[in-house]
Amino acid sequence: MRPSIVSSLYGRERELRVVAGLIGGLAEGTGGVLVVRGEAGIGKSALLAAAAGLAADSGARMLSATGIQAEARLPFAGCTSCSGPSCPDTADAGVAPVSNG
């Protein structure tokens, strides 16, 4: 991990290890989804910025979505906005749409 990322997120070593593990698994063909939830002001955006930096360092592409209250009871609803032809980052990459069926 980049020292600047680690030093900028005090007390987030465990979370950064989880993120680094997910990103490291990509080279082995293991995908995953990371859901970050919590109250306002606890550092979610900073953690995600660090995750984006780690992904960029490894050559991976990170997609993100923002959840909305209306979708709170729909499991992984935000993930559907990161797949298929409606997402500009995946439209040309051959990423298959997510199906709920």
Secondary structure by P-SEA (a helix, b strand, c coil): ccaaaaaacccaaaaaaaaaaaaaaccccbbbbbbbbbcccccaaaaaaaaaaaaaaacbbbbbbbbccccccccaaaaaaacccccccccccbbbbbbcc
